[in-house]
Amino acid sequence: AAIEKGGYEHFMLKEIFEQPNTIYDCLRGRLDANVPNIVMSGIDKYAQQIMNAPRIIIVACGTSWHAGLIAEYIIEETCRIPVEVEYASEFRYRNPVVNKGDVIIAVSQSGETADTLVAIENAKEKGAIILGIVNVVGSSIARVSHAGAYTHAGPEIGVASTKAFTAQLAVLTMVALKIGHAKGSLSIERFQALCKELADIPEKVELVLQQNEAIKALAKKYKDARDFLYLGRGYNFPVALEGALKLKEITYIHAEGYAAAEMKHGPIALVDENLPVVFVATKDAYHEKIVSNMQEIKARKGKIIAIITEGDAVIPTLADDVIAVPAADEIVAPMLSVIPLQLLAYYIGIAKDLDVDKPRNLAKSVTVE
Ligand code: G6P
């Protein structure tokens, strides 16, 4: 087992550290940032239909659903096609409106999640085009889909998803850039810039991983907290949801992810000196806004842990602790900002002496309802 874990103590840690390679593998042979060009054979076949789709519906569960939420922001921005993101379990039972020509994207690591599988089977009968973004080759969801793209992250053993998530983001971003470029809704300059940004991600993830020791120290400091709040805006809002999910799964600490501005409609009532609040606050269009959300937490004595962009001079004056990640376009930044949150959950789990690879009550893939 030690050999399987490649010298790491747990699969989860190994898989977190594999991310520079898995993202690279996912981009390799598809993205050429020099031309620039993106080739994805499955998607290419349906490019015309996707471009002309009246709407796109993304269905998924768990961590894959969070990747879908980020993709919603990216696709709407770059392709100007309306996108909805649905929990597969809700979508399949609520008699949703699905029309011929709608594009359904199923996102799934295992390709076997029962709710996601049935959701796309139903939508297929109604004439939708089904694309599968799946990790496990030849899995049920891959077979039911008309076309799709594999995430090529390799086997993910840790129950809590890490490397599959960032690979899903890499694939979904390529799909969005490709369609946006083909459609002309994305300018040539922006397409070029974003291809380059995407190609630079594996190296930047490597740099984020160098913060390992600092994050381990943070975990020791905060491991006894009873609750955590995770906040983000824009592309980083789903990252906050994912950070909270990782913490719940691995450490059994209650954590809530929220859109930072929405906090004043409820969760702010919970803030006191005992509540750590994790801000996903890399530099983007929402930066000033999130700084003011941070001031609101500080005024109520909440402890602030912030994921920031290197060189940010403002947030370190407000936050109790910061972890900096390299600068990146806001569209690709989630692949960086999520890494410290994966490590934080992992190290708190370790500090609490828990079985991080097999958390209680959870299954790697939920093939029954
Ligand atoms: C389970 C796993 C999660 C995963 C979710 C969706 O809950 O524990 O890690 O995100 O299922 O699985 P899928 O294979 O469809 O991505």
Residues whose N, C-alpha, C, O or C-beta is under 5 A from the ligand:
A	BS01	G6P	C61 G62 T63 S64 V107 S108 Q109 S110 G111 T113 V159 A160 S161 A363 K364 S365 V366
